[in-house]
Amino acid sequence: MGTLSISWDDPKALADAGRGLPGIEFLRTMVAGKLPSPPIARLMGFRLVEVDHGLAVFECEPGEQHYNPIGVVHGGLAMTLLDSCMGCSVHTVMPAGSGYTTLEAKVNLVRAITSSTGTIRAIGKLIHSGKSIATAEGRIVDAAGKLYAHGTTTCIILNGK
């Protein structure tokens, strides 16, 4: 039997820090390690590794703690990674004080992920950002570029001003 110990920082402090920065700067600050990862990333074991305008990339090492009852990584890990990378690709274009939330997401799981898959990358790319709606796409690939899942999202833009 394996064990897993998880700790995290105050999510309210992270959210408050983010409100004062343009989205891309907030995310870049997390990549640089100047702000902590959010609790969901700590819980599921993934990390934001790359950010650019309209782009967000996460990495994760799937392990047995992600397994479902049939002996493979639960699809929820892929869905969470895709929601995160696609949403953060939208976040890269948000001005300070604004944000977004997912309205709809569509995910296709095309290949099983296991603990022997190795590091997977979730790559989110912004497709469109308007006044009230943004769309993005995402892919999960292994180190060789083999596709494991892909998806699309529609987000509503929340202007905090």
Secondary structure by P-SEA (a helix, b strand, c coil): cbbbbbbbccaaaaaaaaaaccaaaaaaaaaaccccccaaaaaaccccccccccbbbbbbbcccccccccccccaaaaaaaaaaaaaaaaaccccccccccccbbbbbbcccccccccbbbbbbbbcccccccccbbbbbbcccccccccccbbbbbbbcc
